[in-house]
Amino acid sequence: MSWVVAFAVVVAFALAMEAVGRTVDRARFLWGYPDSGHPALAGAWVGTLVTASGQRLGMLMDIELAPLDRGHRRHAPLFRTRRSRWLEGRVLVCTIPGGIRRFEADGKPYDTDAASRFHLAMSPADSVPPDGLSPSHIQARWSGGDAVDLAVSLYMRKGKGAITSTADPDTGHDQQVTLKRGTEAQFNSLCSR
């Protein structure tokens, strides 16, 4: 009977520590929680990227602070560290008008206190990614407001190939865009015009 009590105490302690970790995380990284009452980086951002050659791409970036236990096999850590997973989400891109390409995104803020600068890496979410201009990574700046400035590195997807060229105005240099807070419905409307 005493082993049952001991097991219950260990489980209760582990659950309490996990709750403490979540509470501390919410207090430290207000920018990662949309319901914190402070400006949050987490959420959906929408806008139109106009490439150097004039192509118009609708873009939705939907990111969140990764759960504390993401990437940890044994237990949830009490505190987010450099080894922790930080940002995750998705990026949707469409030609205007045109089909939607889906990407999974993950990255880290350079500045964990305010997330004023961060980067994201993208990978196709579809098993057979469609041809066209696609983002590979993003460098971003956010001042805590309702806009985020991105420098987007693009490549041309053709079949199984990913093509970039310094001579290509769209893939040779990062493309600049400012996204505003938005919704997926706004993104879909943008893609259909």
DRENPA-3360 file (N, C-alpha, C; in nm, 2 decimals, always signed):
BEGIN
1 = MSWVVAFA = +0.08/-0.12/+0.00/+0.00/+0.00/+0.00/+0.09/+0.13/+0.00 ~ +0.20/+0.12/+0.07/+0.29/+0.24/+0.08/+0.35/+0.27/-0.06 ~ +0.37/+0.17/-0.15/+0.42/+0.20/-0.28/+0.32/+0.28/-0.36 ~ +0.19/+0.25/-0.34/+0.08/+0.32/-0.41/+0.08/+0.47/-0.37 ~ +0.10/+0.50/-0.24/+0.10/+0.63/-0.19/+0.23/+0.70/-0.25 ~ +0.34/+0.63/-0.25/+0.46/+0.69/-0.30/+0.45/+0.72/-0.45 ~ +0.39/+0.63/-0.52/+0.37/+0.66/-0.67/+0.28/+0.78/-0.69 ~ +0.17/+0.79/-0.61/+0.08/+0.90/-0.62/+0.15/+1.03/-0.59;
9 = VVVAFALA = +0.24/+1.03/-0.49/+0.31/+1.15/-0.45/+0.40/+1.20/-0.57 ~ +0.47/+1.10/-0.63/+0.56/+1.13/-0.74/+0.48/+1.19/-0.86 ~ +0.37/+1.13/-0.89/+0.29/+1.17/-1.00/+0.23/+1.31/-0.97 ~ +0.19/+1.34/-0.85/+0.14/+1.47/-0.81/+0.25/+1.57/-0.82 ~ +0.37/+1.54/-0.78/+0.48/+1.63/-0.78/+0.51/+1.66/-0.93 ~ +0.52/+1.56/-1.02/+0.55/+1.58/-1.16/+0.45/+1.68/-1.22 ~ +0.32/+1.65/-1.20/+0.21/+1.74/-1.25/+0.22/+1.88/-1.20 ~ +0.25/+1.90/-1.07/+0.27/+2.03/-1.02/+0.39/+2.10/-1.08;
17 = MEAVGRTV = +0.50/+2.03/-1.10/+0.61/+2.10/-1.16/+0.59/+2.14/-1.31 ~ +0.51/+2.05/-1.38/+0.47/+2.09/-1.52/+0.39/+2.21/-1.52 ~ +0.29/+2.22/-1.43/+0.21/+2.34/-1.42/+0.29/+2.47/-1.39 ~ +0.39/+2.45/-1.30/+0.48/+2.56/-1.26/+0.56/+2.60/-1.39 ~ +0.61/+2.51/-1.46/+0.68/+2.54/-1.59/+0.60/+2.62/-1.69 ~ +0.47/+2.58/-1.70/+0.38/+2.65/-1.80/+0.36/+2.79/-1.75 ~ +0.34/+2.81/-1.62/+0.31/+2.94/-1.56/+0.43/+3.03/-1.58 ~ +0.55/+2.98/-1.55/+0.67/+3.06/-1.57/+0.69/+3.10/-1.71;
25 = DRARFLWG = +0.67/+3.00/-1.80/+0.68/+3.03/-1.95/+0.59/+3.14/-1.99 ~ +0.46/+3.14/-1.95/+0.37/+3.24/-1.98/+0.41/+3.38/-1.93 ~ +0.47/+3.38/-1.81/+0.51/+3.51/-1.75/+0.64/+3.56/-1.82 ~ +0.73/+3.47/-1.87/+0.85/+3.51/-1.93/+0.83/+3.56/-2.08 ~ +0.75/+3.49/-2.15/+0.74/+3.51/-2.29/+0.59/+3.55/-2.33 ~ +0.56/+3.67/-2.29/+0.42/+3.72/-2.31/+0.39/+3.73/-2.46 ~ +0.50/+3.75/-2.54/+0.48/+3.76/-2.69/+0.44/+3.63/-2.75 ~ +0.45/+3.52/-2.68/+0.42/+3.39/-2.73/+0.27/+3.35/-2.70;
33 = YPDSGHPA = +0.20/+3.43/-2.63/+0.06/+3.39/-2.59/-0.03/+3.50/-2.63 ~ -0.12/+3.48/-2.73/-0.21/+3.58/-2.77/-0.31/+3.63/-2.67 ~ -0.34/+3.54/-2.57/-0.43/+3.58/-2.46/-0.36/+3.64/-2.34 ~ -0.24/+3.69/-2.35/-0.16/+3.74/-2.24/-0.20/+3.88/-2.20 ~ -0.27/+3.95/-2.29/-0.31/+4.09/-2.27/-0.20/+4.19/-2.32 ~ -0.09/+4.13/-2.38/+0.02/+4.21/-2.43/+0.03/+4.18/-2.58 ~ +0.10/+4.26/-2.66/+0.12/+4.23/-2.80/+0.18/+4.10/-2.82 ~ +0.13/+4.02/-2.91/+0.18/+3.88/-2.93/+0.23/+3.86/-3.07;
41 = LAGAWVGT = +0.34/+3.80/-3.08/+0.39/+3.76/-3.21/+0.31/+3.64/-3.26 ~ +0.27/+3.55/-3.17/+0.19/+3.43/-3.20/+0.06/+3.48/-3.27 ~ +0.02/+3.41/-3.38/-0.10/+3.43/-3.45/-0.08/+3.44/-3.60 ~ -0.18/+3.48/-3.67/-0.17/+3.48/-3.82/-0.14/+3.62/-3.87 ~ -0.06/+3.62/-3.98/-0.01/+3.74/-4.04/-0.03/+3.72/-4.19 ~ -0.08/+3.82/-4.26/-0.12/+3.81/-4.40/-0.07/+3.93/-4.48 ~ -0.03/+3.90/-4.61/+0.01/+4.01/-4.69/+0.04/+3.96/-4.83 ~ +0.08/+4.06/-4.92/+0.12/+4.02/-5.06/+0.27/+4.05/-5.08;
49 = LVTASGQR = +0.34/+3.95/-5.12/+0.48/+3.96/-5.15/+0.49/+3.99/-5.30 ~ +0.55/+4.10/-5.33/+0.57/+4.13/-5.48/+0.72/+4.11/-5.50 ~ +0.75/+4.01/-5.59/+0.89/+3.98/-5.61/+0.96/+4.08/-5.70 ~ +1.09/+4.08/-5.71/+1.17/+4.17/-5.79/+1.13/+4.17/-5.94 ~ +1.08/+4.06/-5.99/+1.03/+4.05/-6.13/+0.88/+4.09/-6.14 ~ +0.82/+4.12/-6.03/+0.68/+4.17/-6.03/+0.57/+4.06/-6.01 ~ +0.62/+3.94/-5.98/+0.52/+3.83/-5.94/+0.45/+3.87/-5.81 ~ +0.32/+3.84/-5.80/+0.25/+3.87/-5.67/+0.22/+3.74/-5.60;
57 = LGMLMDIE = +0.27/+3.72/-5.48/+0.24/+3.60/-5.40/+0.17/+3.64/-5.28 ~ +0.05/+3.58/-5.26/-0.02/+3.60/-5.13/+0.05/+3.51/-5.02 ~ +0.06/+3.56/-4.90/+0.13/+3.49/-4.80/+0.05/+3.50/-4.66 ~ +0.05/+3.38/-4.60/+0.00/+3.37/-4.46/+0.10/+3.31/-4.38 ~ +0.14/+3.37/-4.27/+0.24/+3.31/-4.17/+0.16/+3.30/-4.04 ~ +0.14/+3.17/-4.00/+0.07/+3.15/-3.87/+0.17/+3.08/-3.78 ~ +0.21/+3.15/-3.68/+0.31/+3.09/-3.59/+0.27/+3.09/-3.44 ~ +0.33/+3.01/-3.36/+0.30/+3.00/-3.22/+0.43/+2.96/-3.15;
65 = LAPLDRGH = +0.43/+2.99/-3.02/+0.53/+2.94/-2.93/+0.51/+2.79/-2.91 ~ +0.61/+2.71/-2.94/+0.60/+2.57/-2.93/+0.57/+2.53/-2.79 ~ +0.50/+2.42/-2.77/+0.47/+2.38/-2.63/+0.61/+2.34/-2.56 ~ +0.62/+2.36/-2.43/+0.74/+2.34/-2.36/+0.79/+2.20/-2.38 ~ +0.71/+2.10/-2.39/+0.75/+1.96/-2.40/+0.79/+1.91/-2.54 ~ +0.77/+2.00/-2.64/+0.80/+1.96/-2.78/+0.95/+1.93/-2.80 ~ +0.97/+1.81/-2.85/+1.11/+1.77/-2.87/+1.18/+1.70/-2.76 ~ +1.11/+1.69/-2.64/+1.17/+1.62/-2.53/+1.10/+1.49/-2.51;
73 = RRHAPLFR = +1.17/+1.38/-2.50/+1.12/+1.25/-2.49/+1.07/+1.21/-2.35 ~ +1.15/+1.25/-2.26/+1.12/+1.19/-2.12/+1.02/+1.28/-2.04 ~ +1.04/+1.41/-2.04/+0.95/+1.49/-1.96/+0.96/+1.63/-2.01 ~ +0.86/+1.71/-1.97/+0.86/+1.85/-2.01/+0.95/+1.93/-1.92 ~ +1.04/+2.01/-1.98/+1.13/+2.08/-1.89/+1.06/+2.19/-1.82 ~ +1.12/+2.24/-1.71/+1.06/+2.35/-1.64/+1.08/+2.48/-1.71 ~ +1.19/+2.50/-1.78/+1.22/+2.63/-1.84/+1.26/+2.60/-1.99 ~ +1.23/+2.70/-2.07/+1.27/+2.70/-2.21/+1.42/+2.73/-2.22;
81 = TRRSRWLE = +1.49/+2.66/-2.30/+1.64/+2.68/-2.31/+1.68/+2.69/-2.45 ~ +1.80/+2.71/-2.48/+1.85/+2.72/-2.62/+1.82/+2.59/-2.69 ~ +1.82/+2.48/-2.63/+1.79/+2.35/-2.69/+1.64/+2.33/-2.71 ~ +1.56/+2.41/-2.65/+1.41/+2.39/-2.67/+1.37/+2.43/-2.81 ~ +1.26/+2.38/-2.85/+1.19/+2.42/-2.97/+1.12/+2.55/-2.94 ~ +1.13/+2.65/-3.02/+1.07/+2.78/-2.98/+0.95/+2.81/-3.07 ~ +0.97/+2.84/-3.20/+0.86/+2.88/-3.28/+0.82/+2.76/-3.38 ~ +0.69/+2.75/-3.40/+0.65/+2.65/-3.50/+0.52/+2.70/-3.56;
89 = GRVLVCTI = +0.48/+2.65/-3.67/+0.36/+2.69/-3.74/+0.35/+2.65/-3.88 ~ +0.29/+2.74/-3.96/+0.27/+2.71/-4.10/+0.28/+2.84/-4.18 ~ +0.32/+2.82/-4.31/+0.32/+2.93/-4.40/+0.24/+2.88/-4.53 ~ +0.15/+2.97/-4.57/+0.08/+2.94/-4.69/+0.11/+3.04/-4.80 ~ +0.14/+3.00/-4.92/+0.17/+3.09/-5.03/+0.09/+3.06/-5.15 ~ +0.04/+3.16/-5.22/-0.03/+3.14/-5.34/+0.01/+3.25/-5.44 ~ +0.00/+3.21/-5.57/+0.01/+3.31/-5.68/-0.12/+3.38/-5.68 ~ -0.13/+3.51/-5.72/-0.26/+3.58/-5.72/-0.31/+3.59/-5.86;
97 = PGGIRRFE = -0.42/+3.54/-5.91/-0.49/+3.43/-5.84/-0.42/+3.30/-5.86 ~ -0.45/+3.20/-5.78/-0.38/+3.07/-5.80/-0.39/+2.98/-5.68 ~ -0.33/+2.86/-5.70/-0.33/+2.76/-5.60/-0.25/+2.79/-5.48 ~ -0.28/+2.72/-5.37/-0.21/+2.74/-5.24/-0.11/+2.63/-5.22 ~ +0.01/+2.68/-5.18/+0.12/+2.59/-5.14/+0.14/+2.60/-4.99 ~ +0.15/+2.48/-4.92/+0.15/+2.47/-4.78/+0.29/+2.43/-4.73 ~ +0.34/+2.50/-4.62/+0.47/+2.47/-4.57/+0.46/+2.47/-4.42 ~ +0.54/+2.38/-4.36/+0.56/+2.37/-4.21/+0.67/+2.47/-4.18;
105 = ADGKPYDT = +0.67/+2.53/-4.07/+0.77/+2.63/-4.03/+0.82/+2.61/-3.89 ~ +0.94/+2.62/-3.86/+0.99/+2.62/-3.73/+1.12/+2.71/-3.72 ~ +1.14/+2.77/-3.60/+1.25/+2.86/-3.59/+1.27/+2.91/-3.45 ~ +1.35/+3.01/-3.43/+1.39/+3.06/-3.30/+1.40/+3.22/-3.31 ~ +1.36/+3.28/-3.20/+1.39/+3.43/-3.19/+1.54/+3.45/-3.16 ~ +1.59/+3.55/-3.21/+1.73/+3.59/-3.18/+1.73/+3.66/-3.04 ~ +1.61/+3.72/-3.01/+1.59/+3.80/-2.89/+1.47/+3.74/-2.82 ~ +1.50/+3.66/-2.72/+1.39/+3.58/-2.66/+1.30/+3.67/-2.57;
113 = DAASRFHL = +1.35/+3.79/-2.52/+1.27/+3.87/-2.43/+1.16/+3.93/-2.51 ~ +1.18/+3.98/-2.63/+1.07/+4.05/-2.70/+1.04/+3.99/-2.84 ~ +1.12/+3.89/-2.89/+1.10/+3.83/-3.02/+1.11/+3.93/-3.13 ~ +1.19/+4.04/-3.11/+1.19/+4.15/-3.21/+1.26/+4.10/-3.34 ~ +1.34/+4.00/-3.33/+1.40/+3.94/-3.45/+1.40/+3.79/-3.44 ~ +1.36/+3.73/-3.55/+1.35/+3.58/-3.55/+1.37/+3.53/-3.69 ~ +1.39/+3.40/-3.69/+1.40/+3.33/-3.83/+1.31/+3.21/-3.82 ~ +1.27/+3.17/-3.94/+1.19/+3.05/-3.96/+1.25/+2.98/-4.08;
121 = AMSPADSV = +1.25/+2.85/-4.08/+1.28/+2.76/-4.19/+1.16/+2.69/-4.23 ~ +1.14/+2.67/-4.36/+1.02/+2.61/-4.42/+1.05/+2.48/-4.48 ~ +0.95/+2.38/-4.47/+0.96/+2.26/-4.55/+0.82/+2.23/-4.60 ~ +0.81/+2.18/-4.73/+0.68/+2.15/-4.78/+0.59/+2.06/-4.69 ~ +0.47/+2.10/-4.68/+0.38/+2.01/-4.60/+0.31/+1.91/-4.69 ~ +0.31/+1.93/-4.82/+0.25/+1.84/-4.91/+0.35/+1.73/-4.95 ~ +0.30/+1.61/-4.97/+0.40/+1.50/-5.00/+0.45/+1.52/-5.14 ~ +0.38/+1.58/-5.23/+0.43/+1.62/-5.37/+0.41/+1.77/-5.38;
129 = PPDGLSPS = +0.51/+1.85/-5.35/+0.49/+2.00/-5.35/+0.47/+2.04/-5.49 ~ +0.38/+2.14/-5.51/+0.35/+2.19/-5.65/+0.47/+2.28/-5.70 ~ +0.48/+2.29/-5.83/+0.58/+2.38/-5.89/+0.55/+2.52/-5.86 ~ +0.65/+2.60/-5.87/+0.64/+2.75/-5.85/+0.74/+2.80/-5.75 ~ +0.73/+2.94/-5.73/+0.81/+3.00/-5.63/+0.77/+2.96/-5.49 ~ +0.87/+2.92/-5.40/+0.84/+2.87/-5.27/+0.94/+2.93/-5.17 ~ +0.90/+2.96/-5.05/+0.99/+3.01/-4.95/+1.08/+2.90/-4.89 ~ +1.21/+2.93/-4.86/+1.29/+2.83/-4.79/+1.32/+2.87/-4.65;
137 = HIQARWSG = +1.34/+3.00/-4.63/+1.35/+3.06/-4.49/+1.32/+3.20/-4.49 ~ +1.29/+3.25/-4.37/+1.25/+3.39/-4.34/+1.33/+3.45/-4.23 ~ +1.38/+3.57/-4.25/+1.44/+3.65/-4.15/+1.34/+3.76/-4.12 ~ +1.30/+3.78/-3.99/+1.19/+3.87/-3.96/+1.23/+3.97/-3.85 ~ +1.16/+4.09/-3.86/+1.17/+4.19/-3.75/+1.02/+4.22/-3.71 ~ +1.00/+4.23/-3.58/+0.87/+4.27/-3.53/+0.89/+4.36/-3.41 ~ +0.82/+4.48/-3.42/+0.84/+4.58/-3.32/+0.73/+4.57/-3.21 ~ +0.66/+4.47/-3.20/+0.55/+4.45/-3.10/+0.42/+4.50/-3.15;
145 = GDAVDLAV = +0.40/+4.55/-3.27/+0.28/+4.60/-3.32/+0.20/+4.50/-3.41 ~ +0.12/+4.56/-3.50/+0.04/+4.48/-3.59/+0.10/+4.45/-3.73 ~ +0.23/+4.46/-3.74/+0.30/+4.44/-3.86/+0.43/+4.37/-3.83 ~ +0.47/+4.28/-3.93/+0.60/+4.21/-3.92/+0.67/+4.22/-4.05 ~ +0.80/+4.27/-4.05/+0.87/+4.28/-4.17/+0.96/+4.16/-4.20 ~ +0.94/+4.10/-4.32/+1.01/+3.98/-4.36/+1.11/+4.00/-4.47 ~ +1.22/+3.92/-4.46/+1.31/+3.91/-4.58/+1.30/+3.76/-4.61 ~ +1.23/+3.73/-4.72/+1.20/+3.59/-4.76/+1.29/+3.54/-4.87;
153 = SLYMRKGK = +1.36/+3.42/-4.84/+1.44/+3.36/-4.94/+1.35/+3.26/-5.02 ~ +1.35/+3.28/-5.15/+1.26/+3.20/-5.24/+1.35/+3.11/-5.33 ~ +1.29/+3.00/-5.36/+1.35/+2.91/-5.47/+1.24/+2.87/-5.56 ~ +1.28/+2.82/-5.68/+1.18/+2.78/-5.78/+1.17/+2.63/-5.77 ~ +1.06/+2.58/-5.74/+1.03/+2.43/-5.74/+0.99/+2.39/-5.88 ~ +1.06/+2.29/-5.94/+1.02/+2.23/-6.07/+1.04/+2.08/-6.05 ~ +0.93/+2.01/-6.05/+0.93/+1.87/-6.02/+1.00/+1.84/-5.89 ~ +1.11/+1.76/-5.90/+1.18/+1.73/-5.77/+1.29/+1.82/-5.74;
161 = GAITSTAD = +1.31/+1.92/-5.83/+1.42/+2.01/-5.82/+1.39/+2.14/-5.75 ~ +1.48/+2.20/-5.68/+1.47/+2.33/-5.61/+1.58/+2.41/-5.67 ~ +1.54/+2.52/-5.74/+1.64/+2.60/-5.82/+1.65/+2.74/-5.77 ~ +1.77/+2.78/-5.75/+1.80/+2.92/-5.72/+1.92/+2.97/-5.81 ~ +1.92/+3.10/-5.83/+2.03/+3.15/-5.92/+2.06/+3.30/-5.87 ~ +2.18/+3.33/-5.86/+2.21/+3.47/-5.82/+2.17/+3.57/-5.94 ~ +2.16/+3.51/-6.06/+2.12/+3.60/-6.17/+1.96/+3.61/-6.18 ~ +1.89/+3.53/-6.11/+1.74/+3.54/-6.11/+1.70/+3.65/-6.01;
169 = PDTGHDQQ = +1.62/+3.75/-6.05/+1.58/+3.85/-5.96/+1.49/+3.80/-5.84 ~ +1.42/+3.69/-5.86/+1.33/+3.64/-5.75/+1.40/+3.54/-5.66 ~ +1.50/+3.46/-5.70/+1.56/+3.37/-5.62/+1.70/+3.40/-5.58 ~ +1.76/+3.51/-5.64/+1.90/+3.55/-5.62/+1.92/+3.63/-5.49 ~ +1.81/+3.69/-5.45/+1.82/+3.78/-5.33/+1.69/+3.77/-5.25 ~ +1.70/+3.79/-5.12/+1.58/+3.79/-5.03/+1.48/+3.89/-5.08 ~ +1.35/+3.86/-5.07/+1.24/+3.94/-5.11/+1.18/+4.00/-4.99 ~ +1.15/+4.13/-4.99/+1.10/+4.20/-4.87/+0.94/+4.21/-4.88;
177 = VTLKRGTE = +0.88/+4.19/-4.76/+0.74/+4.20/-4.75/+0.70/+4.24/-4.61 ~ +0.60/+4.31/-4.59/+0.54/+4.34/-4.46/+0.40/+4.28/-4.45 ~ +0.39/+4.19/-4.35/+0.26/+4.12/-4.33/+0.19/+4.19/-4.21 ~ +0.06/+4.20/-4.22/-0.03/+4.25/-4.11/-0.10/+4.14/-4.04 ~ -0.15/+4.17/-3.92/-0.23/+4.07/-3.85/-0.35/+4.04/-3.94 ~ -0.39/+3.91/-3.95/-0.50/+3.88/-4.04/-0.55/+3.74/-4.01 ~ -0.63/+3.69/-4.10/-0.70/+3.56/-4.08/-0.68/+3.48/-4.21 ~ -0.71/+3.35/-4.20/-0.70/+3.26/-4.32/-0.80/+3.30/-4.42;
185 = AQFNSLCS = -0.92/+3.35/-4.37/-1.02/+3.40/-4.47/-0.97/+3.52/-4.55 ~ -0.90/+3.61/-4.49/-0.84/+3.72/-4.56/-0.74/+3.67/-4.66 ~ -0.66/+3.57/-4.62/-0.56/+3.51/-4.71/-0.63/+3.45/-4.83 ~ -0.74/+3.37/-4.81/-0.81/+3.30/-4.91/-0.87/+3.40/-5.01 ~ -0.92/+3.51/-4.96/-0.98/+3.62/-5.04/-0.87/+3.68/-5.13 ~ -0.75/+3.70/-5.07/-0.64/+3.76/-5.14/-0.60/+3.67/-5.26 ~ -0.60/+3.54/-5.23/-0.56/+3.44/-5.34/-0.66/+3.43/-5.45 ~ -0.79/+3.46/-5.42/-0.89/+3.44/-5.52/-0.91/+3.56/-5.61;
193 = R = -0.85/+3.68/-5.58/-0.86/+3.80/-5.66/-0.77/+3.79/-5.79;
% end
